[in-house]
């Protein structure tokens, strides 16, 4: 009878190998916790939900007529990529920019420019970019405050929530907002093109026509 060869029993894993495997498993769970998605994925999902159009957001009877006011100590007509981007996005959405203006970072200058835009009977909405951060010369909210009859607190809250998905905790430093002045919509947005694009694409443009109908600026 031939010899029977016995296979060796597998050796138990060493304590060191077991510890390394446990650490690796915990690291994977920390990077992708159960029930949560990465920050950018959450932002994309939020944007997708917000782009769905409810029944009340039907096409308007005419384009909204907008003014764009850039607040900056350095930007002018020939060198204003942020303001140009705002205008381009408004027009691509089917609305019109009928007035562009510029102001330095100064309360009186900003307020005077905003008042001039709101005195123009053509204007339905004023979009102000720049001066909404925490720096001493960021005074756009203070400049516009006396002009605002009603504020939309939800605009700033939602903007900062969306910003958090992209830039993290720095989102709370933004003082972007919206309100009504002389029966027109007024928005004050960051001067950074990414911040302005986020506000326009996800908040302002999807509801612009609907909001103006509610204000009586555009017929139902």
Buried (B, 14 or more C-beta within 10 A) or exposed (E): EEEEEEEEEEEEEEEEEEEEEEEEEEEEEEEEEEEEEEEEEEBEEBBEEBEEEEEEBEEBEBBBBBBBBBBBEEBEEEEBEBBBBBBEBBEEBBBBBBBBBBBBBBBEBBBBBBBBBBEEEEBBBBBBBBBBBEEEEBBBBEBBBEBBEEBBEEBBEBBBEBBBBBBEEEBEBBBBBBBBBBEBBBBBBBBBBEBBBBBBBBBBBBBBBBBBBEBEBBEE
